[in-house]
């Protein structure tokens, strides 16, 4: 299950994690549920490859400043605490899977 994460907890995850992280920045609007479900499916499919989080929408202003997130949805991939790639805009399951596989190799 994808965990919703606040900025401090996400900072902790970035610092301590040796495994890749995918974090989704989603605004609570009419497309939120669909995008969150796509993230959940990607989390289950790639569970041995990447840990997935949903950045708490109450703190999107923090993400805009810290991670240069200009719009939502935005998906950021981190490896060893560093951003390695980003996917901007609405995504379907196949696009998100391709994005993850493109960064971390075929499953």
C-alpha angles and dihedrals in degrees: 000000000000112000123219107230135197123218098262093048090047091051088053092050092049092051098045103035122098090180127079119270130205117199124187122207107203130171115221100250138119092295096047097094093049094049092045090052091051089051090050092052091048089050091055094044095047098035092127092049110039140011114229130213137178111221109230106260091218087071101045090118088063091052091049090057101037103037099025091242103173098179145357140292097040124158119201125193119206130189122188090349096307128106110246102175145346137213115206125201137018115331137200122212095262093050092049091047091050090049093053094043091047091059100037102028135252119318 
